[in-house]
């Protein structure tokens, strides 16, 4: 499992997550940043620095955020 970025990012885009990601697995896709689950090493560095709390571990997603995650993950298929 990997960390994911939900819709709350689309309003902020502070990009602090890009600076701290050791795996370089985060990219801008359309209106928000997304995490490539194939490259994510589950370190959690991105989650800690997100100013809008838009980053969650995939196992901790709320039902209403799963749609956002599924759309974002399509950028890597």
PDB file of N, CA, C and O in Angstrom, chain B, residues numbered from 101:
ATOM      1  N   UNK B 101       0.824  -1.179   0.000  1.00  0.00           N
ATOM      2  CA  UNK B 101       0.000   0.000   0.000  1.00  0.00           C
ATOM      3  C   UNK B 101       0.873   1.250   0.000  1.00  0.00           C
ATOM      4  O   UNK B 101       2.020   1.224   0.447  1.00  0.00           O
ATOM      5  N   UNK B 102       0.318   2.329  -0.503  1.00  0.00           N
ATOM      6  CA  UNK B 102       1.062   3.575  -0.630  1.00  0.00           C
ATOM      7  C   UNK B 102       0.278   4.728  -0.024  1.00  0.00           C
ATOM      8  O   UNK B 102      -0.887   4.588   0.348  1.00  0.00           O
ATOM      9  N   UNK B 103       0.934   5.849   0.063  1.00  0.00           N
ATOM     10  CA  UNK B 103       0.253   7.079   0.458  1.00  0.00           C
ATOM     11  C   UNK B 103      -0.446   7.646  -0.758  1.00  0.00           C
ATOM     12  O   UNK B 103      -0.013   7.430  -1.889  1.00  0.00           O
ATOM     13  N   UNK B 104      -1.537   8.379  -0.525  1.00  0.00           N
ATOM     14  CA  UNK B 104      -2.311   8.971  -1.608  1.00  0.00           C
ATOM     15  C   UNK B 104      -2.635  10.423  -1.272  1.00  0.00           C
ATOM     16  O   UNK B 104      -2.636  10.818  -0.106  1.00  0.00           O
ATOM     17  N   UNK B 105      -2.906  11.199  -2.295  1.00  0.00           N
ATOM     18  CA  UNK B 105      -3.260  12.604  -2.136  1.00  0.00           C
ATOM     19  C   UNK B 105      -4.708  12.773  -2.578  1.00  0.00           C
ATOM     20  O   UNK B 105      -5.086  12.356  -3.673  1.00  0.00           O
ATOM     21  N   UNK B 106      -5.512  13.389  -1.715  1.00  0.00           N
ATOM     22  CA  UNK B 106      -6.939  13.553  -2.009  1.00  0.00           C
ATOM     23  C   UNK B 106      -7.226  14.954  -2.560  1.00  0.00           C
ATOM     24  O   UNK B 106      -6.319  15.776  -2.691  1.00  0.00           O
ATOM     25  N   UNK B 107      -8.482  15.211  -2.877  1.00  0.00           N
ATOM     26  CA  UNK B 107      -8.913  16.450  -3.531  1.00  0.00           C
ATOM     27  C   UNK B 107      -8.535  17.742  -2.812  1.00  0.00           C
ATOM     28  O   UNK B 107      -8.418  18.789  -3.449  1.00  0.00           O
ATOM     29  N   UNK B 108      -8.346  17.686  -1.516  1.00  0.00           N
ATOM     30  CA  UNK B 108      -7.992  18.906  -0.777  1.00  0.00           C
ATOM     31  C   UNK B 108      -6.727  19.554  -1.341  1.00  0.00           C
ATOM     32  O   UNK B 108      -6.525  20.758  -1.182  1.00  0.00           O
ATOM     33  N   UNK B 109      -5.898  18.785  -1.980  1.00  0.00           N
ATOM     34  CA  UNK B 109      -4.669  19.304  -2.584  1.00  0.00           C
ATOM     35  C   UNK B 109      -4.957  20.254  -3.745  1.00  0.00           C
ATOM     36  O   UNK B 109      -4.189  21.183  -3.994  1.00  0.00           O
ATOM     37  N   UNK B 110      -6.041  20.027  -4.442  1.00  0.00           N
ATOM     38  CA  UNK B 110      -6.305  20.826  -5.640  1.00  0.00           C
ATOM     39  C   UNK B 110      -6.486  22.306  -5.337  1.00  0.00           C
ATOM     40  O   UNK B 110      -6.313  23.141  -6.224  1.00  0.00           O
ATOM     41  N   UNK B 111      -6.828  22.640  -4.112  1.00  0.00           N
ATOM     42  CA  UNK B 111      -6.987  24.041  -3.729  1.00  0.00           C
ATOM     43  C   UNK B 111      -5.692  24.656  -3.207  1.00  0.00           C
ATOM     44  O   UNK B 111      -5.561  25.880  -3.196  1.00  0.00           O
ATOM     45  N   UNK B 112      -4.754  23.857  -2.785  1.00  0.00           N
ATOM     46  CA  UNK B 112      -3.551  24.369  -2.128  1.00  0.00           C
ATOM     47  C   UNK B 112      -2.305  24.317  -3.020  1.00  0.00           C
ATOM     48  O   UNK B 112      -1.745  25.353  -3.380  1.00  0.00           O
ATOM     49  N   UNK B 113      -1.889  23.126  -3.363  1.00  0.00           N
ATOM     50  CA  UNK B 113      -0.690  22.883  -4.176  1.00  0.00           C
ATOM     51  C   UNK B 113       0.559  23.556  -3.610  1.00  0.00           C
ATOM     52  O   UNK B 113       1.308  24.189  -4.354  1.00  0.00           O
ATOM     53  N   UNK B 114       0.790  23.429  -2.314  1.00  0.00           N
ATOM     54  CA  UNK B 114       1.972  24.019  -1.683  1.00  0.00           C
ATOM     55  C   UNK B 114       3.249  23.348  -2.159  1.00  0.00           C
ATOM     56  O   UNK B 114       4.307  23.978  -2.170  1.00  0.00           O
ATOM     57  N   UNK B 115       3.174  22.092  -2.547  1.00  0.00           N
ATOM     58  CA  UNK B 115       4.283  21.315  -3.098  1.00  0.00           C
ATOM     59  C   UNK B 115       5.396  21.012  -2.104  1.00  0.00           C
ATOM     60  O   UNK B 115       6.500  20.654  -2.514  1.00  0.00           O
ATOM     61  N   UNK B 116       5.133  21.145  -0.822  1.00  0.00           N
ATOM     62  CA  UNK B 116       6.142  20.761   0.166  1.00  0.00           C
ATOM     63  C   UNK B 116       6.426  19.270   0.080  1.00  0.00           C
ATOM     64  O   UNK B 116       7.531  18.827   0.390  1.00  0.00           O
ATOM     65  N   UNK B 117       5.442  18.504  -0.336  1.00  0.00           N
ATOM     66  CA  UNK B 117       5.608  17.058  -0.478  1.00  0.00           C
ATOM     67  C   UNK B 117       6.697  16.715  -1.492  1.00  0.00           C
ATOM     68  O   UNK B 117       7.446  15.755  -1.307  1.00  0.00           O
ATOM     69  N   UNK B 118       6.779  17.495  -2.551  1.00  0.00           N
ATOM     70  CA  UNK B 118       7.809  17.251  -3.561  1.00  0.00           C
ATOM     71  C   UNK B 118       9.218  17.393  -2.984  1.00  0.00           C
ATOM     72  O   UNK B 118      10.122  16.628  -3.321  1.00  0.00           O
ATOM     73  N   UNK B 119       9.383  18.370  -2.122  1.00  0.00           N
ATOM     74  CA  UNK B 119      10.698  18.643  -1.542  1.00  0.00           C
ATOM     75  C   UNK B 119      11.184  17.543  -0.615  1.00  0.00           C
ATOM     76  O   UNK B 119      12.389  17.315  -0.506  1.00  0.00           O
ATOM     77  N   UNK B 120      10.261  16.854   0.058  1.00  0.00           N
ATOM     78  CA  UNK B 120      10.675  15.872   1.065  1.00  0.00           C
ATOM     79  C   UNK B 120      10.616  14.423   0.585  1.00  0.00           C
ATOM     80  O   UNK B 120      11.107  13.534   1.281  1.00  0.00           O
ATOM     81  N   UNK B 121      10.046  14.168  -0.551  1.00  0.00           N
ATOM     82  CA  UNK B 121       9.893  12.787  -1.023  1.00  0.00           C
ATOM     83  C   UNK B 121      11.231  12.200  -1.478  1.00  0.00           C
ATOM     84  O   UNK B 121      11.803  12.670  -2.462  1.00  0.00           O
ATOM     85  N   UNK B 122      11.736  11.181  -0.779  1.00  0.00           N
ATOM     86  CA  UNK B 122      13.013  10.584  -1.170  1.00  0.00           C
ATOM     87  C   UNK B 122      12.895   9.669  -2.395  1.00  0.00           C
ATOM     88  O   UNK B 122      13.905   9.333  -3.014  1.00  0.00           O
ATOM     89  N   UNK B 123      11.674   9.268  -2.745  1.00  0.00           N
ATOM     90  CA  UNK B 123      11.472   8.347  -3.863  1.00  0.00           C
ATOM     91  C   UNK B 123      11.097   9.064  -5.154  1.00  0.00           C
ATOM     92  O   UNK B 123      10.965   8.422  -6.197  1.00  0.00           O
ATOM     93  N   UNK B 124      10.923  10.382  -5.104  1.00  0.00           N
ATOM     94  CA  UNK B 124      10.539  11.165  -6.277  1.00  0.00           C
ATOM     95  C   UNK B 124       9.306  10.562  -6.963  1.00  0.00           C
ATOM     96  O   UNK B 124       9.278  10.396  -8.183  1.00  0.00           O
ATOM     97  N   UNK B 125       8.292  10.241  -6.157  1.00  0.00           N
ATOM     98  CA  UNK B 125       7.119   9.564  -6.698  1.00  0.00           C
ATOM     99  C   UNK B 125       5.895  10.468  -6.812  1.00  0.00           C
ATOM    100  O   UNK B 125       4.804   9.985  -7.112  1.00  0.00           O
ATOM    101  N   UNK B 126       6.054  11.765  -6.580  1.00  0.00           N
ATOM    102  CA  UNK B 126       4.931  12.695  -6.618  1.00  0.00           C
ATOM    103  C   UNK B 126       5.055  13.585  -7.849  1.00  0.00           C
ATOM    104  O   UNK B 126       6.124  14.119  -8.142  1.00  0.00           O
ATOM    105  N   UNK B 127       3.925  13.737  -8.572  1.00  0.00           N
ATOM    106  CA  UNK B 127       3.942  14.613  -9.741  1.00  0.00           C
ATOM    107  C   UNK B 127       2.629  15.380  -9.820  1.00  0.00           C
ATOM    108  O   UNK B 127       1.622  14.974  -9.240  1.00  0.00           O
ATOM    109  N   UNK B 128       2.653  16.484 -10.539  1.00  0.00           N
ATOM    110  CA  UNK B 128       1.444  17.259 -10.775  1.00  0.00           C
ATOM    111  C   UNK B 128       0.691  16.633 -11.938  1.00  0.00           C
ATOM    112  O   UNK B 128       1.242  16.431 -13.020  1.00  0.00           O
ATOM    113  N   UNK B 129      -0.577  16.330 -11.695  1.00  0.00           N
ATOM    114  CA  UNK B 129      -1.422  15.738 -12.728  1.00  0.00           C
ATOM    115  C   UNK B 129      -2.738  16.502 -12.739  1.00  0.00           C
ATOM    116  O   UNK B 129      -3.501  16.450 -11.775  1.00  0.00           O
ATOM    117  N   UNK B 130      -2.994  17.189 -13.801  1.00  0.00           N
ATOM    118  CA  UNK B 130      -4.194  18.006 -13.931  1.00  0.00           C
ATOM    119  C   UNK B 130      -4.251  19.075 -12.841  1.00  0.00           C
ATOM    120  O   UNK B 130      -3.508  20.055 -12.899  1.00  0.00           O
ATOM    121  N   UNK B 131      -5.122  18.898 -11.851  1.00  0.00           N
ATOM    122  CA  UNK B 131      -5.352  19.961 -10.874  1.00  0.00           C
ATOM    123  C   UNK B 131      -4.734  19.714  -9.505  1.00  0.00           C
ATOM    124  O   UNK B 131      -4.861  20.559  -8.619  1.00  0.00           O
ATOM    125  N   UNK B 132      -4.071  18.583  -9.310  1.00  0.00           N
ATOM    126  CA  UNK B 132      -3.475  18.309  -8.011  1.00  0.00           C
ATOM    127  C   UNK B 132      -2.274  17.381  -8.160  1.00  0.00           C
ATOM    128  O   UNK B 132      -2.041  16.801  -9.221  1.00  0.00           O
ATOM    129  N   UNK B 133      -1.527  17.257  -7.082  1.00  0.00           N
ATOM    130  CA  UNK B 133      -0.411  16.325  -7.071  1.00  0.00           C
ATOM    131  C   UNK B 133      -0.930  14.918  -6.819  1.00  0.00           C
ATOM    132  O   UNK B 133      -1.936  14.730  -6.135  1.00  0.00           O
ATOM    133  N   UNK B 134      -0.239  13.936  -7.373  1.00  0.00           N
ATOM    134  CA  UNK B 134      -0.582  12.530  -7.179  1.00  0.00           C
ATOM    135  C   UNK B 134       0.688  11.756  -6.854  1.00  0.00           C
ATOM    136  O   UNK B 134       1.792  12.172  -7.208  1.00  0.00           O
ATOM    137  N   UNK B 135       0.519  10.631  -6.181  1.00  0.00           N
ATOM    138  CA  UNK B 135       1.636   9.779  -5.788  1.00  0.00           C
ATOM    139  C   UNK B 135       1.591   8.500  -6.610  1.00  0.00           C
ATOM    140  O   UNK B 135       0.559   7.832  -6.673  1.00  0.00           O
ATOM    141  N   UNK B 136       2.695   8.166  -7.231  1.00  0.00           N
ATOM    142  CA  UNK B 136       2.800   6.923  -7.982  1.00  0.00           C
ATOM    143  C   UNK B 136       2.928   5.781  -6.978  1.00  0.00           C
ATOM    144  O   UNK B 136       3.940   5.693  -6.283  1.00  0.00           O
ATOM    145  N   UNK B 137       1.925   4.903  -6.884  1.00  0.00           N
ATOM    146  CA  UNK B 137       1.961   3.837  -5.887  1.00  0.00           C
ATOM    147  C   UNK B 137       3.052   2.810  -6.139  1.00  0.00           C
ATOM    148  O   UNK B 137       3.454   2.086  -5.228  1.00  0.00           O
ATOM    149  N   UNK B 138       3.530   2.746  -7.373  1.00  0.00           N
ATOM    150  CA  UNK B 138       4.595   1.796  -7.701  1.00  0.00           C
ATOM    151  C   UNK B 138       5.960   2.276  -7.220  1.00  0.00           C
ATOM    152  O   UNK B 138       6.881   1.474  -7.063  1.00  0.00           O
ATOM    153  N   UNK B 139       6.095   3.578  -6.985  1.00  0.00           N
ATOM    154  CA  UNK B 139       7.368   4.135  -6.536  1.00  0.00           C
ATOM    155  C   UNK B 139       7.373   4.522  -5.060  1.00  0.00           C
ATOM    156  O   UNK B 139       8.440   4.643  -4.458  1.00  0.00           O
ATOM    157  N   UNK B 140       6.193   4.719  -4.470  1.00  0.00           N
ATOM    158  CA  UNK B 140       6.085   5.151  -3.081  1.00  0.00           C
ATOM    159  C   UNK B 140       6.701   4.102  -2.149  1.00  0.00           C
ATOM    160  O   UNK B 140       6.411   2.911  -2.263  1.00  0.00           O
ATOM    161  N   UNK B 141       7.548   4.557  -1.231  1.00  0.00           N
ATOM    162  CA  UNK B 141       8.207   3.642  -0.294  1.00  0.00           C
ATOM    163  C   UNK B 141       7.561   3.692   1.093  1.00  0.00           C
ATOM    164  O   UNK B 141       8.124   3.161   2.051  1.00  0.00           O
ATOM    165  N   UNK B 142       6.415   4.307   1.212  1.00  0.00           N
ATOM    166  CA  UNK B 142       5.647   4.376   2.466  1.00  0.00           C
ATOM    167  C   UNK B 142       6.404   5.024   3.620  1.00  0.00           C
ATOM    168  O   UNK B 142       6.239   4.619   4.771  1.00  0.00           O
ATOM    169  N   UNK B 143       7.215   6.005   3.329  1.00  0.00           N
ATOM    170  CA  UNK B 143       7.993   6.637   4.403  1.00  0.00           C
ATOM    171  C   UNK B 143       7.172   7.634   5.217  1.00  0.00           C
ATOM    172  O   UNK B 143       7.473   7.868   6.387  1.00  0.00           O
ATOM    173  N   UNK B 144       6.129   8.230   4.607  1.00  0.00           N
ATOM    174  CA  UNK B 144       5.264   9.161   5.309  1.00  0.00           C
ATOM    175  C   UNK B 144       5.777  10.586   5.394  1.00  0.00           C
ATOM    176  O   UNK B 144       5.135  11.433   6.015  1.00  0.00           O
ATOM    177  N   UNK B 145       6.918  10.871   4.784  1.00  0.00           N
ATOM    178  CA  UNK B 145       7.480  12.225   4.844  1.00  0.00           C
ATOM    179  C   UNK B 145       6.524  13.249   4.238  1.00  0.00           C
ATOM    180  O   UNK B 145       6.424  14.368   4.741  1.00  0.00           O
ATOM    181  N   UNK B 146       5.839  12.894   3.191  1.00  0.00           N
ATOM    182  CA  UNK B 146       4.921  13.813   2.522  1.00  0.00           C
ATOM    183  C   UNK B 146       3.714  14.132   3.404  1.00  0.00           C
ATOM    184  O   UNK B 146       3.253  15.272   3.447  1.00  0.00           O
ATOM    185  N   UNK B 147       3.216  13.136   4.093  1.00  0.00           N
ATOM    186  CA  UNK B 147       2.032  13.318   4.942  1.00  0.00           C
ATOM    187  C   UNK B 147       2.284  14.358   6.030  1.00  0.00           C
ATOM    188  O   UNK B 147       1.410  15.170   6.333  1.00  0.00           O
ATOM    189  N   UNK B 148       3.450  14.333   6.602  1.00  0.00           N
ATOM    190  CA  UNK B 148       3.797  15.216   7.719  1.00  0.00           C
ATOM    191  C   UNK B 148       3.843  16.685   7.302  1.00  0.00           C
ATOM    192  O   UNK B 148       3.468  17.558   8.084  1.00  0.00           O
ATOM    193  N   UNK B 149       4.296  16.967   6.087  1.00  0.00           N
ATOM    194  CA  UNK B 149       4.492  18.360   5.670  1.00  0.00           C
ATOM    195  C   UNK B 149       3.299  18.976   4.939  1.00  0.00           C
ATOM    196  O   UNK B 149       3.313  20.175   4.659  1.00  0.00           O
ATOM    197  N   UNK B 150       2.294  18.208   4.630  1.00  0.00           N
ATOM    198  CA  UNK B 150       1.151  18.735   3.878  1.00  0.00           C
ATOM    199  C   UNK B 150       0.356  19.729   4.738  1.00  0.00           C
ATOM    200  O   UNK B 150      -0.168  19.352   5.786  1.00  0.00           O
ATOM    201  N   UNK B 151       0.262  20.990   4.306  1.00  0.00           N
ATOM    202  CA  UNK B 151      -0.421  22.010   5.112  1.00  0.00           C
ATOM    203  C   UNK B 151      -1.945  21.880   5.142  1.00  0.00           C
ATOM    204  O   UNK B 151      -2.597  22.485   5.994  1.00  0.00           O
ATOM    205  N   UNK B 152      -2.516  21.103   4.227  1.00  0.00           N
ATOM    206  CA  UNK B 152      -3.974  20.960   4.196  1.00  0.00           C
ATOM    207  C   UNK B 152      -4.423  19.535   4.531  1.00  0.00           C
ATOM    208  O   UNK B 152      -5.588  19.185   4.342  1.00  0.00           O
ATOM    209  N   UNK B 153      -3.510  18.733   5.020  1.00  0.00           N
ATOM    210  CA  UNK B 153      -3.806  17.346   5.397  1.00  0.00           C
ATOM    211  C   UNK B 153      -4.505  16.590   4.264  1.00  0.00           C
ATOM    212  O   UNK B 153      -5.535  15.950   4.471  1.00  0.00           O
ATOM    213  N   UNK B 154      -3.930  16.677   3.075  1.00  0.00           N
ATOM    214  CA  UNK B 154      -4.495  16.022   1.898  1.00  0.00           C
ATOM    215  C   UNK B 154      -3.813  14.695   1.582  1.00  0.00           C
ATOM    216  O   UNK B 154      -4.130  14.063   0.575  1.00  0.00           O
ATOM    217  N   UNK B 155      -2.882  14.269   2.429  1.00  0.00           N
ATOM    218  CA  UNK B 155      -2.147  13.036   2.168  1.00  0.00           C
ATOM    219  C   UNK B 155      -2.449  12.028   3.274  1.00  0.00           C
ATOM    220  O   UNK B 155      -2.318  12.312   4.465  1.00  0.00           O
ATOM    221  N   UNK B 156      -2.855  10.844   2.833  1.00  0.00           N
ATOM    222  CA  UNK B 156      -3.218   9.770   3.753  1.00  0.00           C
ATOM    223  C   UNK B 156      -2.591   8.472   3.273  1.00  0.00           C
ATOM    224  O   UNK B 156      -2.284   8.311   2.092  1.00  0.00           O
ATOM    225  N   UNK B 157      -2.407   7.553   4.208  1.00  0.00           N
ATOM    226  CA  UNK B 157      -2.037   6.203   3.790  1.00  0.00           C
ATOM    227  C   UNK B 157      -3.287   5.596   3.168  1.00  0.00           C
ATOM    228  O   UNK B 157      -4.396   5.824   3.652  1.00  0.00           O
ATOM    229  N   UNK B 158      -3.119   4.846   2.128  1.00  0.00           N
ATOM    230  CA  UNK B 158      -4.243   4.281   1.381  1.00  0.00           C
ATOM    231  C   UNK B 158      -5.203   3.493   2.284  1.00  0.00           C
ATOM    232  O   UNK B 158      -6.412   3.494   2.052  1.00  0.00           O
ATOM    233  N   UNK B 159      -4.679   2.833   3.290  1.00  0.00           N
ATOM    234  CA  UNK B 159      -5.517   2.063   4.214  1.00  0.00           C
ATOM    235  C   UNK B 159      -6.405   2.948   5.082  1.00  0.00           C
ATOM    236  O   UNK B 159      -7.383   2.462   5.650  1.00  0.00           O
ATOM    237  N   UNK B 160      -6.085   4.234   5.197  1.00  0.00           N
ATOM    238  CA  UNK B 160      -6.808   5.140   6.076  1.00  0.00           C
ATOM    239  C   UNK B 160      -7.767   6.081   5.346  1.00  0.00           C
ATOM    240  O   UNK B 160      -8.321   6.993   5.959  1.00  0.00           O
ATOM    241  N   UNK B 161      -7.964   5.870   4.059  1.00  0.00           N
ATOM    242  CA  UNK B 161      -8.869   6.734   3.294  1.00  0.00           C
ATOM    243  C   UNK B 161     -10.306   6.597   3.759  1.00  0.00           C
ATOM    244  O   UNK B 161     -10.780   5.494   4.030  1.00  0.00           O
ATOM    245  N   UNK B 162     -10.987   7.712   3.849  1.00  0.00           N
ATOM    246  CA  UNK B 162     -12.413   7.710   4.137  1.00  0.00           C
ATOM    247  C   UNK B 162     -13.161   7.342   2.857  1.00  0.00           C
ATOM    248  O   UNK B 162     -12.638   7.525   1.758  1.00  0.00           O
ATOM    249  N   UNK B 163     -14.362   6.833   2.992  1.00  0.00           N
ATOM    250  CA  UNK B 163     -15.146   6.408   1.828  1.00  0.00           C
ATOM    251  C   UNK B 163     -15.304   7.527   0.809  1.00  0.00           C
ATOM    252  O   UNK B 163     -15.215   7.290  -0.395  1.00  0.00           O
ATOM    253  N   UNK B 164     -15.541   8.756   1.290  1.00  0.00           N
ATOM    254  CA  UNK B 164     -15.750   9.870   0.354  1.00  0.00           C
ATOM    255  C   UNK B 164     -14.480  10.283  -0.387  1.00  0.00           C
ATOM    256  O   UNK B 164     -14.560  10.989  -1.392  1.00  0.00           O
ATOM    257  N   UNK B 165     -13.315   9.859   0.089  1.00  0.00           N
ATOM    258  CA  UNK B 165     -12.053  10.208  -0.563  1.00  0.00           C
ATOM    259  C   UNK B 165     -11.569   9.129  -1.523  1.00  0.00           C
ATOM    260  O   UNK B 165     -10.633   9.366  -2.287  1.00  0.00           O
ATOM    261  N   UNK B 166     -12.174   7.968  -1.502  1.00  0.00           N
ATOM    262  CA  UNK B 166     -11.720   6.879  -2.371  1.00  0.00           C
ATOM    263  C   UNK B 166     -11.912   7.210  -3.838  1.00  0.00           C
ATOM    264  O   UNK B 166     -11.103   6.795  -4.668  1.00  0.00           O
ATOM    265  N   UNK B 167     -12.953   7.943  -4.179  1.00  0.00           N
ATOM    266  CA  UNK B 167     -13.189   8.334  -5.570  1.00  0.00           C
ATOM    267  C   UNK B 167     -12.035   9.205  -6.070  1.00  0.00           C
ATOM    268  O   UNK B 167     -11.541   9.002  -7.179  1.00  0.00           O
ATOM    269  N   UNK B 168     -11.612  10.155  -5.273  1.00  0.00           N
ATOM    270  CA  UNK B 168     -10.493  11.029  -5.621  1.00  0.00           C
ATOM    271  C   UNK B 168      -9.234  10.214  -5.854  1.00  0.00           C
ATOM    272  O   UNK B 168      -8.503  10.455  -6.815  1.00  0.00           O
ATOM    273  N   UNK B 169      -8.982   9.263  -4.993  1.00  0.00           N
ATOM    274  CA  UNK B 169      -7.794   8.419  -5.105  1.00  0.00           C
ATOM    275  C   UNK B 169      -7.838   7.584  -6.372  1.00  0.00           C
ATOM    276  O   UNK B 169      -6.826   7.464  -7.063  1.00  0.00           O
ATOM    277  N   UNK B 170      -8.973   7.009  -6.688  1.00  0.00           N
ATOM    278  CA  UNK B 170      -9.081   6.161  -7.870  1.00  0.00           C
ATOM    279  C   UNK B 170      -8.859   6.956  -9.145  1.00  0.00           C
ATOM    280  O   UNK B 170      -8.264   6.448 -10.096  1.00  0.00           O
ATOM    281  N   UNK B 171      -9.326   8.189  -9.177  1.00  0.00           N
ATOM    282  CA  UNK B 171      -9.079   9.038 -10.343  1.00  0.00           C
ATOM    283  C   UNK B 171      -7.596   9.356 -10.470  1.00  0.00           C
ATOM    284  O   UNK B 171      -7.043   9.327 -11.569  1.00  0.00           O
ATOM    285  N   UNK B 172      -6.957   9.657  -9.357  1.00  0.00           N
ATOM    286  CA  UNK B 172      -5.544  10.014  -9.378  1.00  0.00           C
ATOM    287  C   UNK B 172      -4.672   8.839  -9.798  1.00  0.00           C
ATOM    288  O   UNK B 172      -3.705   9.016 -10.539  1.00  0.00           O
ATOM    289  N   UNK B 173      -5.001   7.667  -9.338  1.00  0.00           N
ATOM    290  CA  UNK B 173      -4.166   6.501  -9.641  1.00  0.00           C
ATOM    291  C   UNK B 173      -4.199   6.156 -11.127  1.00  0.00           C
ATOM    292  O   UNK B 173      -3.276   5.515 -11.631  1.00  0.00           O
ATOM    293  N   UNK B 174      -5.256   6.574 -11.839  1.00  0.00           N
ATOM    294  CA  UNK B 174      -5.339   6.323 -13.276  1.00  0.00           C
ATOM    295  C   UNK B 174      -4.243   7.037 -14.051  1.00  0.00           C
ATOM    296  O   UNK B 174      -3.976   6.669 -15.195  1.00  0.00           O
ATOM    297  N   UNK B 175      -3.607   8.029 -13.479  1.00  0.00           N
ATOM    298  CA  UNK B 175      -2.525   8.729 -14.158  1.00  0.00           C
ATOM    299  C   UNK B 175      -1.291   7.848 -14.323  1.00  0.00           C
ATOM    300  O   UNK B 175      -0.398   8.181 -15.103  1.00  0.00           O
ATOM    301  N   UNK B 176      -1.227   6.736 -13.608  1.00  0.00           N
ATOM    302  CA  UNK B 176      -0.051   5.868 -13.659  1.00  0.00           C
ATOM    303  C   UNK B 176      -0.317   4.549 -14.357  1.00  0.00           C
ATOM    304  O   UNK B 176       0.534   3.660 -14.337  1.00  0.00           O
ATOM    305  N   UNK B 177      -1.456   4.407 -14.959  1.00  0.00           N
ATOM    306  CA  UNK B 177      -1.782   3.159 -15.663  1.00  0.00           C
ATOM    307  C   UNK B 177      -1.709   3.344 -17.145  1.00  0.00           C
ATOM    308  O   UNK B 177      -1.952   2.400 -17.898  1.00  0.00           O
TER     309      UNK B 177
END
